[in-house]
Amino acid sequence: VAIRGPVNHTKTPVLGAFANFHIIDADFAYHVPEEIVSSHAAVLMCAGASTYEALDAAGVKPHHRVGIVGFGGLGHMALLFAKAMGCSVTVFCRSEDKMKDAFVLEADGYQILGDNVIPNNDSDPPVDVLLVCSNETPDLENVLPFLSRRATIVLMTIQQKPLTVPYMSFILPGHKIIASTEASRANHLAMMRFAARHKISPWVEEFPMTEDGLSVAFARLGSGKMRFRGVLKVPEAGI
Ligand SMILES: NC(=O)c1ccc[n+]([C@@H]2O[C@H](COP(=O)([O-])OP(=O)(O)OC[C@H]3O[C@@H](n4cnc5c(N)ncnc54)[C@H](OP(=O)(O)O)[C@@H]3O)[C@@H](O)[C@H]2O)c1
């Protein structure tokens, strides 16, 4: 619920993300285009905005090959946006588990990442922009061989550990590392318009926001099988 003017929070208790509704000053609300259903808007306004911002921060162009490390909530949105921007995309994962899903979302390549895995120069075009969307930063020794000269690595992982950068294999090709967190308001709004125009549909699994629904959703999340975002729906709201 968005209203004009300051909101008196002493009269509108804030119940967090599990509340049925939330009252805010309209100046801090985002317009959701009519074409976008609520369950998709929920994903776009976090994973969508973050990855759109990261692609913009890296100055991605349609002729770029984009690489994505960490094919989860953020990673699958990065794939959808990069494809809609005209880029080709390689997904980097630790196993083959998500290969089929990556190709369903029209990835151009799927690469297992691990110790001593090196690119096949005939089948693996080098990556110009690498978005790190994993829960932990990968070992860069394993990643750098897949990059083109002067590639941009965009760090998005939220973690406490320091980053270790291999030295010569990083500086000789002239790579750069940038970081991206949280979309600007302008990019957030641009992302919503872009998603509506290109009919970008996040891959969601829906659960009722009830005690049972939450148990099932968290068990699914814990199993690592959630594709790719779980959305809780308020049953009585019908949205
Ligand atoms: N920068 C931002 O603006 C921003 C915004 C939101 C969230 N984040 C952060 O982004 C990260 C991803 O969030 P998410 O919601 O997309 O999480 P998610 O849905 O759990 O997906 C994370 C993916 O990372 C992969 N992964 C985990 N550990 C890995 C490792 N050691 N090496 C390579 N891949 C690994 C997992 O792959 P498997 O399938 O192999 O397990 C999983 O697919 C989190 O750290 C989150 O806090 C950043």
The ligand as an SDF file (V2000), in Angstrom:
LIG
                    3D

 48 52  0  0  0  0  0  0  0  0999 V2000
   25.0010   -8.2280   -5.0730 N   0  0  0  0  0  0  0  0  0  0  0  0
   23.6940   -8.1610   -4.9640 C   0  0  0  0  0  0  0  0  0  0  0  0
   23.0430   -7.1720   -5.3470 O   0  0  0  0  0  0  0  0  0  0  0  0
   22.9860   -9.3260   -4.3710 C   0  0  0  0  0  0  0  0  0  0  0  0
   21.5730   -9.3350   -4.2560 C   0  0  0  0  0  0  0  0  0  0  0  0
   20.9640  -10.4590   -3.7290 C   0  0  0  0  0  0  0  0  0  0  0  0
   21.7230  -11.5520   -3.2860 C   0  0  0  0  0  0  0  0  0  0  0  0
   23.0960  -11.4870   -3.3900 N   0  0  0  0  0  0  0  0  0  0  0  0
   23.9560  -12.6100   -3.0130 C   0  0  0  0  0  0  0  0  0  0  0  0
   24.1490  -13.4080   -4.1700 O   0  0  0  0  0  0  0  0  0  0  0  0
   24.4270  -14.7620   -3.7950 C   0  0  0  0  0  0  0  0  0  0  0  0
   23.4860  -15.7020   -4.5200 C   0  0  0  0  0  0  0  0  0  0  0  0
   22.1400  -15.4760   -4.1150 O   0  0  0  0  0  0  0  0  0  0  0  0
   20.9580  -16.4070   -4.6630 P   0  0  0  0  0  0  0  0  0  0  0  0
   19.7420  -15.9200   -3.9960 O   0  0  0  0  0  0  0  0  0  0  0  0
   21.0030  -16.4560   -6.1350 O   0  0  0  0  0  0  0  0  0  0  0  0
   21.3590  -17.8160   -4.0450 O   0  0  0  0  0  0  0  0  0  0  0  0
   20.9210  -19.2770   -4.5490 P   0  0  0  0  0  0  0  0  0  0  0  0
   19.5800  -19.2180   -5.2010 O   0  0  0  0  0  0  0  0  0  0  0  0
   21.1260  -20.1640   -3.3750 O   0  0  0  0  0  0  0  0  0  0  0  0
   21.9880  -19.6260   -5.6980 O   0  0  0  0  0  0  0  0  0  0  0  0
   23.3470  -19.6500   -5.3970 C   0  0  0  0  0  0  0  0  0  0  0  0
   24.0760  -20.5810   -6.3500 C   0  0  0  0  0  0  0  0  0  0  0  0
   25.4550  -20.5630   -5.9800 O   0  0  0  0  0  0  0  0  0  0  0  0
   25.9920  -21.8370   -6.2380 C   0  0  0  0  0  0  0  0  0  0  0  0
   27.1210  -22.0210   -5.3260 N   0  0  0  0  0  0  0  0  0  0  0  0
   27.0820  -22.1100   -3.9820 C   0  0  0  0  0  0  0  0  0  0  0  0
   28.3310  -22.2430   -3.4850 N   0  0  0  0  0  0  0  0  0  0  0  0
   29.1720  -22.2440   -4.5670 C   0  0  0  0  0  0  0  0  0  0  0  0
   30.5750  -22.3690   -4.7270 C   0  0  0  0  0  0  0  0  0  0  0  0
   31.3810  -22.5360   -3.6740 N   0  0  0  0  0  0  0  0  0  0  0  0
   31.0910  -22.3000   -5.9980 N   0  0  0  0  0  0  0  0  0  0  0  0
   30.2810  -22.1530   -7.0540 C   0  0  0  0  0  0  0  0  0  0  0  0
   28.9250  -22.0550   -6.9600 N   0  0  0  0  0  0  0  0  0  0  0  0
   28.3880  -22.0890   -5.7280 C   0  0  0  0  0  0  0  0  0  0  0  0
   24.8730  -22.8150   -6.0120 C   0  0  0  0  0  0  0  0  0  0  0  0
   25.0930  -23.7970   -6.9720 O   0  0  0  0  0  0  0  0  0  0  0  0
   24.7720  -25.3300   -6.7790 P   0  0  0  0  0  0  0  0  0  0  0  0
   23.5600  -25.5110   -7.5970 O   0  0  0  0  0  0  0  0  0  0  0  0
   25.9740  -25.9680   -7.3710 O   0  0  0  0  0  0  0  0  0  0  0  0
   24.5890  -25.6060   -5.3320 O   0  0  0  0  0  0  0  0  0  0  0  0
   23.6160  -22.0080   -6.3130 C   0  0  0  0  0  0  0  0  0  0  0  0
   23.1230  -22.3140   -7.5820 O   0  0  0  0  0  0  0  0  0  0  0  0
   24.2770  -14.7950   -2.2580 C   0  0  0  0  0  0  0  0  0  0  0  0
   25.5650  -14.6270   -1.7020 O   0  0  0  0  0  0  0  0  0  0  0  0
   23.4210  -13.5710   -1.9730 C   0  0  0  0  0  0  0  0  0  0  0  0
   23.5980  -13.0920   -0.6630 O   0  0  0  0  0  0  0  0  0  0  0  0
   23.7210  -10.4070   -3.9350 C   0  0  0  0  0  0  0  0  0  0  0  0
  1  2  1  0
  2  3  2  0
  2  4  1  0
  4  5  1  0
  4 48  2  0
  5  6  2  0
  6  7  1  0
  7  8  2  0
  8  9  1  0
  8 48  1  0
  9 10  1  0
  9 46  1  0
 10 11  1  0
 11 12  1  0
 11 44  1  0
 12 13  1  0
 13 14  1  0
 14 15  2  0
 14 16  1  0
 14 17  1  0
 17 18  1  0
 18 19  2  0
 18 20  1  0
 18 21  1  0
 21 22  1  0
 22 23  1  0
 23 24  1  0
 23 42  1  0
 24 25  1  0
 25 26  1  0
 25 36  1  0
 26 27  1  0
 26 35  1  0
 27 28  2  0
 28 29  1  0
 29 30  1  0
 29 35  2  0
 30 31  1  0
 30 32  2  0
 32 33  1  0
 33 34  2  0
 34 35  1  0
 36 37  1  0
 36 42  1  0
 37 38  1  0
 38 39  2  0
 38 40  1  0
 38 41  1  0
 42 43  1  0
 44 45  1  0
 44 46  1  0
 46 47  1  0
M  CHG  2   8   1  16  -1
M  END
$$$$
